[in-house]
Amino acid sequence: MRESEVIERLRRIATAPEARGLLDDVAVLDGYVVTHDSIAEGVHFLPSDPPASVGWKLVAVNLSDLAAKGAEPAGALLALTLSGPSEWALGFLGGIEAACESYGLPLLGGDTISLPIGAPRVLGMTVIGRAKAEVPHRSGGKTGDSLWLVGTVGDAAAGLALLRAESKSTGPLVDIYRRPVPQLVAGRGLAPHAHAMMDVSDGLLLDARRLAQASKSGATIELDALPLSSAFVAERGQDLAARLFAATGGDDYALLAALPAELDPETLSLPKDTRITRIGSLSGAGPSLCLTCRGEPVELPEKLGFEHEGNFPCGLSTSPMADRP
């Protein structure tokens, strides 16, 4: 069973308005934004990844959901599974502590269980954020909106590819894969103006299609406009194949925002080093996703990103992270 099919079944249960129809990455409850992400060894992180980086990533991926809603961190609950040497758990908790301190996230509690020897680790966290006046929904996009991306795409997927080829690889791409940076401050600056906003976790193309479908719109992504880091270009290039790799790799934790066409986000109060790029637009009709490159249409790739399936083989799939659709 595919992840999307599971979510569709869960919608029959999650009928409270706070659940937002499970069309978003968060729930909004009494002025708070609530999100939960789990990561599993061999699915979301490599067994050889340093445990501190796994702890950091668990915090960061949850905070990225808050960033997409313009929320401020208020607290977290940790679900910790104990498996294998105690040194691993201690290193993991060191990463949790470092990330919580970096982003002002209080740890409030959680749960701890032990797993059978040899069982892969599955780790979860629930994060609560204080909502601002505007909490953008995925479904709020409007015809004519411009699509803007905060951050770059492709770095984490390129870092993962390096680690698959050589487990001792190092460098900026590996660092970005292991220690993503949630765009919290930029998210708070954009949220009051965004018709729709979400973080990019499963691949830009897949997530853009999700935003468009939730907004009952079509999305056009201009591949030649995608922001690529200098480290990515040095490793993978910037031709069409490289851009499709970046657009489908996932694990980016950039922000995708649908903003009014007349709004220039550079006039907003964003951090001075924010990289924000217009990458496309929403239309009122047609397919949910179209691609162009230098003004010419590009055929959609077979896979737009990553979705969990109930029968996937052991080992990391093409993209290591997944979220709610």
N, C-alpha and C positions, 0 to 999 in steps of 0.2 A: 504494500500500500504506500502510495506517495504521500509526502508531507502535506501537499495541498488537499488531498482527499481526507486526511485526518482532521485538518483545520475545518474543512467544510462540515464534517460530522460534529465537531466540537461546537460549532455555531448554534446547534440545536440546544446545547446546554448553557452556553454563555450568552444568555439573553438580556442580562442587565445592561442598561444604557452605558454604564461605566466601562463596559468591555469594548465599546466602540465597534461592535459587530465582528471582533477579531480581525478587523481590516487594518489594524495599526500594530505597532510594536509595544504599545503600552496600554494600561488602563488609567483612567482619570477618576479619582475617588476623593470627594470632599476637599478639593484644593490640592491634592497630591497626585503626582504621576508615579505609577508603579510599573516596574518591569522585572522580568526574570529571564536569565539566560543560563544554560548549562553547557559545559564543554566536556568532551569525552576523549580519553586517550586513544589514539589511532584513528580518530574521526576529526577532531578539532585541533589537536596538537600532536607533535611527534613524541614518541617515547623518549627520544634522546634530547628533547628540549630541556633546558635548565629549569628546575622546578620553580625558581623565583620568577622566571618569565611567564610561566603558566599562571601563577598567582596574579601577576600584573595584568595579564590578558583577561582573566576572568572579571576583574574589576573594570577594566577599560571598556570591554564590549558592552557591559551593562550601562556604564556612564554614557556611551555613545548614543544609546536610546534616549537618555535624558536630554542630551545635547540636541537631538532632532526635535524635541518638544520645547526647547527653551527653558528647561527646568533646572533648578539649583539642587545639588545633592543634599539630602537630609539624613539618610541612614541606609544601612544594608544588613541583610541576614545571609549568613554563609551556610551552605550545605557541604560538609567536608566528608569525603570517604577516605578511610585509612586503608592503605594497601601497600605492602612492601616495606622497605627500610624506613625508619623514623626520620632519617636525614632528609628524605624527599619531602615529607610533610613539613618539616621545619623550614626547608628552603622555600616551599610553596607559601607558607604563612609569612615568610619574610617578604615575598613579592606582594602578597595581599596588603601587608602593613605599609610597604613603600608606596603603593598606589593610593591607598586610603589617605595617607598623609599628604601626598602630592595634590590630591583633588579635594581635600577637606571633607571626606566621606566618613562619618562615624560608623563603626561596626557595632550593631545593636544586639546581635545574638545569632541563632541559627540552630543547626543540628549536626551531629557527628555520628557516623556509623562505620563499622569495619566490613571490609570485603574479603572474600576467600582469597587465599594466596594465588597470585597469578592473574587475578581478575583485572581488567583494565579500569583505570580510575575514571569516575564520572563525578564532576564537581559543578555545583550550582550556586547562584547568588541571586537574591532578590534585592533590588535597589529602589529606594523611594526618593522622589524629588519634590521640591516645592514648586507648584505650578505658578506661572505668571498669568497675567490677564488673558493672554492668547496662548492656546495650546494647539498648534497646527496639526491637522489630521491629514492622513494620506488622501482622503477623499475630497479635499477642498480645492484641488486644482481647477482652473478655469480656462476656457478657450482663449488662446492668445498669450497665455502666460509664458514667460521665458523660464527655461530650466537652467539653474546655476548649480555648480559643484564647488563645495568648499573642500580644499585639499587636493590630493592627486590620486590616481588609480594605478594599479599594476605592481606597486612596489612589493607588497606582501606576497603576492603570487610569485613574483620573480625571486624573492628571498626563499620561499618554500621550495621552488625548483632547484635553487642552488643547494639547499640542504638535502634534498632527495638525491642529488648527484654526488654530494660529498658532505657527510654529516658534520664535519668540522669547519664548514664554510663560515666566514665572518664578513662583516662589512655592513654598510647602511641598509641594504635591502633585507638582510637577515635581521637586523635590529628592528626594522619597521614591522616585519612579520611577527617577531616575538613580543614587541612592546608597542602596540598601537597607541595612538594619542587621541583621546576623545576631544571633539571640537566644542567644548562646553561654552566658552565665552562667545565664540562666533554664533553658536546656536541661539544664545540669549539675545544677541543683537539682531538676528534675522527673524526670530519667531513672531514678533508683533506685525511683521510685514508680509510673511509668507502665507499664501493661500493653502499650500501643502508642503510638508517637509518630512523627510525620513533619512535614516542613515543608510549608507551603502555597505552591506555586509556580505551579501550572497553573489555579488557581481552587478556592475552598474546596469547592464542591459536588462537583467532579470528584475532588479529593483525598480528601474524606470518603468518597465511594463506594469509592475504591480501598482505603482503610483498612478499611472495612466488609467488602468482598469478600475481602481478604486474611485478615481475622479470621473469615470465614464468619459474619458477623452482618449485621443491618440497622442503618442509622444514621438517626436523626431529627435534623434541623437546625431549630432555632427561629429563623426569620429575624428576628423582632422582638428577639432577644437579641444580634444581631451587634454587635460593638463597632465604631463608626464614629468617626473623628476629627472634631474641630470643623471642620477645613479641608474635609473631604469633605462634611459636612452643609451647609456654607455654599455649596459648589459644586453639589452634586447633590441635596440634600435627604435625607430619611430615610423616604420612603414605600416601598411594596412594590417599585416599579420600581427605586428607588435601591438597595434592599437586594439585589435580584436582580443588579443590575449589580455591586455590591461582591462578591457571593458567587461570581460567575463570571468576574470580570475577570482574576484571576491576578497574578503578579509581586509577591505580598505578602510572602513570606518570614516569615510568622507561623509559630507552631508549633501543631499540632493534636495533643492528647494525650488518650488514653483512660485515665482514672483511676478507681480504685475509688469507688463512689458515696458511701461514707462518708468519703472523704478531702476535707478542705478545704485546697486548695493555698495559701491565705493563711497557713496555719500552717507552711509550708515556708520554707527559707532561700532566698528569691528576692530579686533586687535590689529596693530599696524603690520604684522607679518602674515596676516591672513591671505591665503591664495584662493581667490574666488573667480571662477571662470564660467562664462555662458557657454553651454554645451548643446542647447537645443530649445525646443518649444513644445507646447501642448496645442493640439488642434481639436476641433469639435467633432470630427468624423474620421472614418477610415480605420485602418488597422491600429491595434493598440500600440504597436512599436514599428517605427521605420528608421533605417540608418542611411546616412549619406557620408560621403567623403569628397571634399573639394567640390561640393555641389552635385555630385553624381550619386545615384542610388546604389546601396550596397545590400547584397542578400544577407538575410539574418543567418547567423551561424546555427548549427544544429543544437548546441547548448548555449543558453543565454547566461548561465551561472550555475549555482549549486542548489539542489533540493535533496533533502533526505528521502531515502526510500527504505522500506522495511526489510528489503532483502539485499542491501548492498554488501559487497564483499569486505572482508577485514582490510584495514589499511586506509590511509587517507585517500579521499576522492580528489577530483581535480581541484576543488576549492575546499579549504579546511574549515570554514565556518558557515553556519546557517542560522537563520532567524525565522521569526514568524513571517508569513507572507502578508 
